[in-house]
């Protein structure tokens, strides 16, 4: 139950973070510029906190031996770094969608859809590229467990995002 509560907390904060990106399009440009510096440092602190919370969640659920942990965490960190780069693209895409929502055109919709498919492809490629790396450092059952944990987090986040993003008019 403790781990489930942590997952919910992490997902709630992730959803709020993405929601902030979606709502940013509704803010006045001058207010955005004035707050950008404060928001940037606050956002970085929040991102680092989320990374630490996720790592703790993974740690609590992986049941790694000392030797496994020593080999796993560097691969995990590299994987997360690459995943964050892809997630930044998602945040940008959602912000672009928010900015264009009121005046959606076929061209904008096509561009957004193409980017969504590209992001999905990048995430799949990342998971495929890292599978042999995780297999080198962990037994297969623990690799599967880790991919399950990532999948559950991704599924919950995607569900929350879908609920908060309106359909194109």
C-alpha positions in Angstrom: 0.0 0.0 0.0 2.9 2.3 0.8 4.3 2.0 -2.7 0.9 2.5 -4.3 0.5 5.8 -2.4 3.9 6.9 -3.7 3.0 6.0 -7.2 -0.2 8.0 -6.9 1.8 11.0 -5.5 4.4 10.9 -8.3 1.7 10.6 -10.9 -0.3 13.4 -9.5 2.7 15.7 -9.5 3.6 14.6 -13.1 0.1 15.3 -14.2 0.1 18.7 -12.5 3.4 19.4 -14.2 2.0 18.5 -17.6 -1.1 20.4 -16.8 1.0 23.5 -16.1 2.4 23.2 -19.6 -1.0 22.8 -21.1 -2.4 25.9 -19.2 0.7 28.0 -20.0 -0.8 28.8 -23.4 -3.6 30.6 -21.7 -1.3 33.0 -19.8 -0.4 36.4 -20.9 3.1 36.5 -22.6 4.4 39.3 -20.4 3.4 37.4 -17.2 5.2 34.4 -18.6 8.4 36.3 -19.3 8.3 37.9 -15.8 7.8 34.5 -14.1 10.0 32.5 -16.4 13.1 32.8 -14.3 11.4 31.8 -11.0 9.4 29.1 -12.7 12.5 27.7 -14.3 14.3 27.2 -11.0 11.1 26.0 -9.3 10.5 23.6 -12.1 14.0 22.2 -11.9 13.6 21.6 -8.2 10.3 19.8 -8.9 11.8 17.7 -11.7 14.7 16.6 -9.4 12.3 15.8 -6.6 10.2 13.7 -9.0 13.2 11.9 -10.3 14.3 11.1 -6.7 10.7 9.9 -5.8 10.6 7.7 -8.9 14.0 6.2 -8.1 12.9 5.5 -4.6 9.7 3.9 -5.9 11.7 1.7 -8.3 14.2 0.8 -5.6 11.5 -0.3 -3.2 9.9 -2.5 -5.8 12.9 -4.0 -7.5 14.3 -6.0 -4.6 17.8 -5.7 -5.9 20.8 -7.4 -4.2 23.8 -5.1 -3.5 25.6 -6.5 -6.6 22.6 -6.0 -8.8 22.0 -2.5 -7.6 25.6 -1.5 -8.3 25.2 -2.6 -11.9 21.5 -1.5 -12.4 21.5 2.1 -11.2 24.0 3.5 -13.8 21.9 1.9 -16.6 18.7 3.2 -15.0 20.1 6.7 -14.8 21.2 6.8 -18.4 17.7 5.4 -19.4 15.9 8.1 -17.4 18.1 10.8 -18.8 17.1 9.8 -22.3 13.5 9.3 -21.3 13.3 12.9 -19.9 14.5 14.3 -23.2 11.6 12.5 -24.9 9.2 13.7 -22.2 10.3 17.2 -22.8 9.1 16.8 -26.4 5.8 15.6 -25.1 5.5 18.7 -22.8 6.3 20.9 -25.8 3.8 19.1 -28.0 1.0 19.5 -25.4 1.9 23.2 -25.0 1.8 23.6 -28.8 -1.6 21.9 -28.8 -2.8 24.2 -26.1 -1.6 27.3 -28.0 -3.3 26.1 -31.2 -6.5 24.7 -29.6 -8.8 27.6 -30.3 -7.6 28.0 -33.9 -6.8 24.4 -34.9 -6.2 23.9 -38.6 -5.6 20.7 -40.5 -2.0 21.6 -41.0 -1.5 22.1 -37.2 -3.4 19.0 -36.4 -1.2 17.0 -38.9 2.0 18.4 -37.4 0.9 17.6 -33.8 -0.2 14.1 -34.8 3.1 13.4 -36.6 5.0 14.6 -33.5 2.9 12.4 -31.2 3.6 9.3 -33.4 7.3 10.3 -33.5 7.4 10.6 -29.7 5.7 7.2 -29.3 8.3 5.7 -31.7 11.1 7.3 -29.8 9.8 5.8 -26.5 9.5 2.4 -28.1 13.0 2.6 -29.6 14.4 3.7 -26.2 12.8 0.7 -24.4 14.1 -1.6 -27.1 17.6 -0.1 -27.1 17.9 -0.5 -23.3 16.5 -4.0 -23.0 19.8 -5.7 -23.7 21.6 -3.2 -21.4 19.2 -4.1 -18.5 19.5 -7.8 -19.4 23.3 -7.6 -19.0 23.0 -6.4 -15.4 19.9 -8.2 -14.1 18.2 -11.6 -14.3 15.3 -11.7 -16.8 12.6 -11.7 -14.1 13.9 -8.5 -12.6 14.2 -6.9 -16.1 10.6 -7.8 -16.7 9.7 -6.4 -13.2 11.4 -3.1 -14.0 9.6 -2.8 -17.4 6.3 -3.6 -15.6 7.0 -0.7 -13.1 7.8 1.7 -15.9 4.7 0.6 -17.9 2.4 1.1 -14.9 3.8 4.6 -14.3 3.5 5.4 -18.0 -0.1 4.0 -18.2 -1.3 6.0 -15.2 0.3 9.2 -16.4 -1.1 8.8 -19.9 -4.6 8.1 -18.4 -4.4 11.3 -16.3 -3.1 13.3 -19.3 -5.8 12.0 -21.6 -8.5 13.0 -19.0 -7.1 16.5 -18.8 -6.6 17.3 -22.5 -9.7 18.1 -24.5 -10.4 16.6 -27.9 -9.9 18.7 -30.9 -13.0 20.7 -31.8 
